[in-house]
C-alpha cells in the first residue's frame, strides 16, 4: 500500500477529526481521492463521508447489485 506524505496525513487527520471517523478511514479517503480511484467498502458511514469529500465510493451491497445486473465486469 502506498504511504501518504506529511501534508496528506495532516489532511487525513483533519478529516478524521471533523467527521469523527478513524484516522485509517480518513487516510483511505485521502489516498483514493489522490489516485482518482473508487472506494468500495462495507461501511455505509465511510461511503457518505467519502462522497462528501468528492470521492467516488460504493458500499458492498451497491457493488453486488451492479455486478448482478451485468453493468460491471
N, C-alpha and C positions, 0 to 999 in steps of 0.2 A: 504494500500500500504506500502511496506517496505521502510524504510528510508535508506539513504546512509551514510556510515561512512565518516569521515572528508577527508580521502585520496581519496575516490571515488568522493566526492564533488569537491575536487581540480582537479581531472581528468576531471570531467564534465565541470568545469569552463574553463579549457584549451581547451577542445573540442569545447565548445560554442564559445569561442573567435577565435580560429583558423578557424573554419568552418563557422563562422558568422551565428549561429543559436541561438535560445532561450535557456537559461540555462535548462529549463524544458525538452526540447527536448534532450539536451545532457545528462541529468540525465536518461532519458528513455533508451538511447543508452547504458550507463554505466550499468544500472540495468539489462537490457536484456542480455548484454554480461556476466555479473556476474552469472546470473541464467541459462545460456546456453539455452535461450528461443528464440522464434521468435517474431519479432516486426511486427505488422500489423497496417498500418496507411494509411490515405488518402493523406499524404504529400509526394509527389514524391521526393523532395529535402532531406527530412529526410531519406527516403529509401536509396538514394545514399550515404549519409553521413554514415548511419549505416553500409552499406555494406563495405564502405571504412575502417571502424574500426572493421571489422571482425564479424559483427552481421548479422545473418540471418534475412532478412527483406522482406516484401511483401507489395505492395500497395493494396488497397481495390479492385481495378479492377482486378489485377492478382489473388487475392484470390477468387473473384467471378468466374473468368474463370475456375480456378482449380475445384471449387465446382460444376460448371455446367457440367464439363467433368466427374464427379464422381470419381476424384482421391483423394478427401479429404472427410472424413466422421467424 
